[in-house]
Amino acid sequence: MESISVFEIIKVGIGPSSSHTMGPWNAAEMFLNLIKKDRKLSDVKEVFVEFFGSLAKTGIGHGTDIAGMLGLSGEDFKTIDTTKIDEKIAHIKETQILNLGGEHPLTFIYGHHLILNKEKTLDFHPNGMIFKVVFNDGEELSQDYYSLGGGFVGTKEDNTYSEMCVRTLYPCHHGSDILKYIEQLNLTRVSDLIYLNEESWRSREETNQQALEIWKNIKECVYKGVNKKGILPGGLNVTRRASEMNEKLLGSKIYKNMDQWFQMVCEEEKTFNSITKWISCFALAVNEENAAFGRIITAPTNGASGVIPAVLMYAQTFTEFNKEEDIIRFILTAGEIGTLFKKNATISAAMGGCQAEVGVSSAMAAAALTEISGGTPGQVLMAAEIAMEHHLGLTCDPIGGLVQIPCIERNSMGAIKAITASNLALEGDPSKARVSLDHVIKSMWETALDMNSKYKETSEGGLAVAVNVPEC
């Protein structure tokens, strides 16, 4: 089994969904590259994409169709001006022209060249899609892709995680591997081991730089979220709440930029009630940005993108563990825990429900907070286990297929659970624990397999059908 870099788990993304937006976007890019291996884009007469299963059933609310069109147009979700997305999609639909790869205009009729097939699910994975082109000479090329969660994409023949997968010097595919190598190498911290393995991709200095760049993006996303008012797109008429919470918590204080705002938050009163409100505010800010097609940090998915930022912001603003080194070690540890779930269970809600998203992110955050708080390696893994243990069975039942209700609030709850799990682990004795992290990951996967498909991001069960709302 190959290893996954922590920066494949925690990375720059775009809302509202890693599996339903970023995955299809990445798949479109992969298909363009497949075409260009043997042919030219100018050889293409028509292009088609059909989405199946969960991608089709919740595709409109998750922007799957938008991702497919923009991906085929050669846009990059890491750099696209997110304020121009609606304009670009409107242009494709109105003109019925798609500029394939940004260089070859083709007739493209929504509903004919792009289909959301809600009646069929491909066998390999519920997040399936098929891209096809017909060339001017009559030949065809088609390829199936599967969005595996967190933006990862594979095919039936090549179920790889990413081109970034390699074999590291000290491969950690299970929690037991982490403890084994830490003892073998006489290390004291989990992040020390991660540093060694990340050298398979880049230098220690580059790892530090990339982690700090993630932190910069997190702060920017939170700041945007706490300063935006209005209604989230999609038709549910969900009101943004982070800005109102931010105003109430800061009172009459005025700030002119992100640094001033951050300093004010750091100076806020440190009562239990105030801190928990700020944690919720941080999480809401990120997930409201995610719901509005904003640029966020995927960690490990978009639907759960608020947990890691909320807990890291908490550590930076309300604890003594707020140095630059703490930020780096937090991100490295969180990412490594995420890889364990990715390799041994799933981070796809379409495969495992919300336990695979908010549950995993809560486990990641709990471990990371324990790491920078001085926990032993055993306590770090114990924190992750506790956090996931209390998310087991959590369903994914988004109302209207939108990453809004109950997704946004769940990130606040996941962040609070992560902090509680960390506190329990820091006071606990791992040698007396009856359940290991590996045990809970195995249990989570078994739960995912047993879970009814209507609770796996199909909007066919739970809150999605219990609440009467207009179709979005």
Rosetta blueprint (number, residue, H / E / L):
1 M L
2 E L
3 S E
4 I L
5 S L
6 V H
7 F H
8 E H
9 I H
10 I L
11 K E
12 V E
13 G E
14 I E
15 G L
16 P L
17 S L
18 S H
19 S H
20 H H
21 T H
22 M H
23 G H
24 P H
25 W H
26 N H
27 A H
28 A H
29 E H
30 M H
31 F H
32 L H
33 N H
34 L H
35 I H
36 K H
37 K H
38 D H
39 R L
40 K L
41 L H
42 S H
43 D H
44 V E
45 K E
46 E E
47 V E
48 F E
49 V E
50 E E
51 F E
52 F E
53 G H
54 S H
55 L H
56 A H
57 K H
58 T L
59 G H
60 I H
61 G H
62 H H
63 G L
64 T H
65 D H
66 I H
67 A H
68 G H
69 M H
70 L H
71 G H
72 L H
73 S L
74 G L
75 E L
76 D L
77 F L
78 K L
79 T L
80 I L
81 D L
82 T H
83 T H
84 K H
85 I H
86 D H
87 E H
88 K H
89 I H
90 A H
91 H H
92 I H
93 K H
94 E H
95 T H
96 Q L
97 I E
98 L E
99 N E
100 L E
101 G L
102 G L
103 E L
104 H E
105 P E
106 L E
107 T E
108 F L
109 I L
110 Y E
111 G L
112 H L
113 H L
114 L E
115 I E
116 L E
117 N E
118 K L
119 E L
120 K L
121 T L
122 L L
123 D L
124 F L
125 H L
126 P L
127 N L
128 G E
129 M E
130 I E
131 F E
132 K E
133 V E
134 V E
135 F E
136 N L
137 D L
138 G L
139 E L
140 E E
141 L E
142 S E
143 Q E
144 D E
145 Y E
146 Y E
147 S E
148 L E
149 G E
150 G L
151 G L
152 F E
153 V E
154 G E
155 T L
156 K L
157 E L
158 D L
159 N L
160 T L
161 Y L
162 S L
163 E L
164 M L
165 C L
166 V E
167 R L
168 T L
169 L L
170 Y L
171 P L
172 C L
173 H L
174 H L
175 G H
176 S H
177 D H
178 I H
179 L H
180 K H
181 Y H
182 I H
183 E H
184 Q H
185 L L
186 N L
187 L L
188 T L
189 R L
190 V H
191 S H
192 D H
193 L H
194 I H
195 Y H
196 L H
197 N H
198 E H
199 E L
200 S L
201 W L
202 R L
203 S L
204 R H
205 E H
206 E H
207 T H
208 N H
209 Q H
210 Q H
211 A H
212 L H
213 E H
214 I H
215 W H
216 K H
217 N H
218 I H
219 K H
220 E H
221 C H
222 V H
223 Y H
224 K H
225 G H
226 V H
227 N L
228 K L
229 K L
230 G L
231 I E
232 L L
233 P L
234 G L
235 G L
236 L L
237 N L
238 V L
239 T E
240 R L
241 R L
242 A H
243 S H
244 E H
245 M H
246 N H
247 E H
248 K H
249 L H
250 L H
251 G L
252 S L
253 K L
254 I L
255 Y L
256 K L
257 N L
258 M H
259 D H
260 Q H
261 W H
262 F H
263 Q H
264 M H
265 V H
266 C H
267 E L
268 E L
269 E L
270 K L
271 T L
272 F H
273 N H
274 S H
275 I H
276 T H
277 K H
278 W H
279 I H
280 S H
281 C H
282 F H
283 A H
284 L H
285 A H
286 V H
287 N H
288 E H
289 E H
290 N H
291 A H
292 A L
293 F L
294 G L
295 R E
296 I E
297 I E
298 T E
299 A L
300 P L
301 T L
302 N L
303 G L
304 A L
305 S L
306 G L
307 V H
308 I H
309 P H
310 A H
311 V H
312 L H
313 M H
314 Y H
315 A H
316 Q H
317 T H
318 F H
319 T L
320 E L
321 F L
322 N L
323 K L
324 E H
325 E H
326 D H
327 I H
328 I H
329 R H
330 F H
331 I H
332 L H
333 T H
334 A H
335 G H
336 E H
337 I H
338 G H
339 T H
340 L H
341 F H
342 K H
343 K H
344 N H
345 A L
346 T L
347 I L
348 S L
349 A H
350 A H
351 M H
352 G H
353 G L
354 C H
355 Q H
356 A H
357 E L
358 V H
359 G H
360 V H
361 S H
362 S H
363 A H
364 M H
365 A H
366 A H
367 A H
368 A H
369 L H
370 T H
371 E H
372 I H
373 S L
374 G L
375 G L
376 T L
377 P H
378 G H
379 Q H
380 V H
381 L H
382 M H
383 A H
384 A H
385 E H
386 I H
387 A H
388 M H
389 E H
390 H L
391 H L
392 L L
393 G L
394 L L
395 T L
396 C E
397 D L
398 P L
399 I H
400 G H
401 G H
402 L L
403 V L
404 Q L
405 I L
406 P L
407 C H
408 I H
409 E H
410 R H
411 N H
412 S H
413 M H
414 G H
415 A H
416 I H
417 K H
418 A H
419 I H
420 T H
421 A H
422 S H
423 N H
424 L H
425 A H
426 L H
427 E L
428 G L
429 D L
430 P H
431 S H
432 K H
433 A L
434 R L
435 V L
436 S L
437 L H
438 D H
439 H H
440 V H
441 I H
442 K H
443 S H
444 M H
445 W H
446 E H
447 T H
448 A H
449 L H
450 D H
451 M L
452 N L
453 S H
454 K H
455 Y H
456 K E
457 E L
458 T L
459 S L
460 E L
461 G L
462 G L
463 L H
464 A H
465 V H
466 A H
467 V L
468 N L
469 V L
470 P L
471 E L
472 C L
